[in-house]
Amino acid sequence: MKTALLKYLFPVVVAFSVIAASLSFGPKEETIRFVRPKGWPKPIYNFAKNKLTESGFYLGRKLFYDPLLSADGSISCASCHTQWSAFTHVDHGLSHGINGMKGRRNSMTIFNLAWNPSFMWDGGINNLEVQPLGPITNSAEMGTTLAEIVRKLDTAAGYKARFFAAFGDSAVTGQRVLKAMAQFLAMLESYNSKYDKYIRGETGGDFTAEEKNGLQLFRKNCASCHPEPLFTDYSYKNTGLTLDADIKDFGRMTITGNCGDSLKFKTPSLRNVGMSYPYMHDGRFRTLRQAVDHYVTGITDGPTLAKEYKTPIALSEQDKTNLIAFLKTLTDDVFLTDKRYRE
């Protein structure tokens, strides 16, 4: 009986294995390879514990764009993280979730995450493989659970074969969902802006006089918090923003419980900053000029104000123009249009 059953099942198993193994779930010419640009520090994320593969990357991409990951199937990760804006949103200050609910913060950009020691505006998550759980389980964002996502994926068309191709068998587990998403997220690399070409002496990297002046102003006034080449020190600082009376978001303090962390938020990378408006944790500034003006004339003093902002930055109107001209050289069109990152 058992032998006869195996006789009929064996061809089916072999056929499924061959089909799944042959599926790339993405154009074969798009090689998936993590790049550590010359002169950049060693990434923090440990790829040895989550081997990067094309099938794993494409599974993670599929999950990133799939609204199935939300409670009511209405939004995906990409709803708040669109590629052309450096994987954030630009049409409103605060993120929107299921049932039209409004979140408490402006979504952060997503790129160069392999170098991040922690995630979110308040640093509440310190592992890339856990990061998606934040928005997934937030009642004002995707409003579901990992267990529910696994249940839905287990019967969703096409996913069994994708998990087989990525992990060697078709079991859908929460850990595999998170590992696949981490592969996709870690591969969102931005290192080909005009600035990068300028630093590398490549074609397309010629700076104008304004941009060169802006770079010098940046290095003098901004680099202590936004050092090259990643343009962030990953610290949490009070940058002199007033407390929003409606949201009452105290930032890092909500995680640590330490009053000394009141109104401190993560220093975001300034790469692609020209495309990622609105600015600050609550999206209060619509333009780069407004953001720059804040550091010149808008800082509010307080007990946790970062030492860098105790003395306002002195910039003329021309200085502001030059600084913004430089900031726009951080736009990486290669990254913003890379077809590997599209749905």
Secondary structure, DSSP 8 states (H G I E B T S, - for coil): -HHHHHHHHHHHHHHHHHHHHH--SS-TTS-------TT----SS-GGGS---HHHHHHHHHHHH-GGGSTTS---GGGT-BGGGTSB--S-SS-B-GGG-B-SS-----S-GGG-SSBSTT--B--TTTTTHHHHH-TTTT---HHHHHHHHTTSTTHHHHHHHHHSS----HHHHHHHHHHHHHT-----SHHHHHHHT-TT----HHHHHHHHHHHHHTTTTS-TTTT----EEB-S----TTT---BTHHHH--GGGTTBEE----TTGGGS-SBTTTT-B-SHHHHHHIIIII----TTB-GGGSS-----HHHHHHHHHHHGGG--HHHHH-GGG--
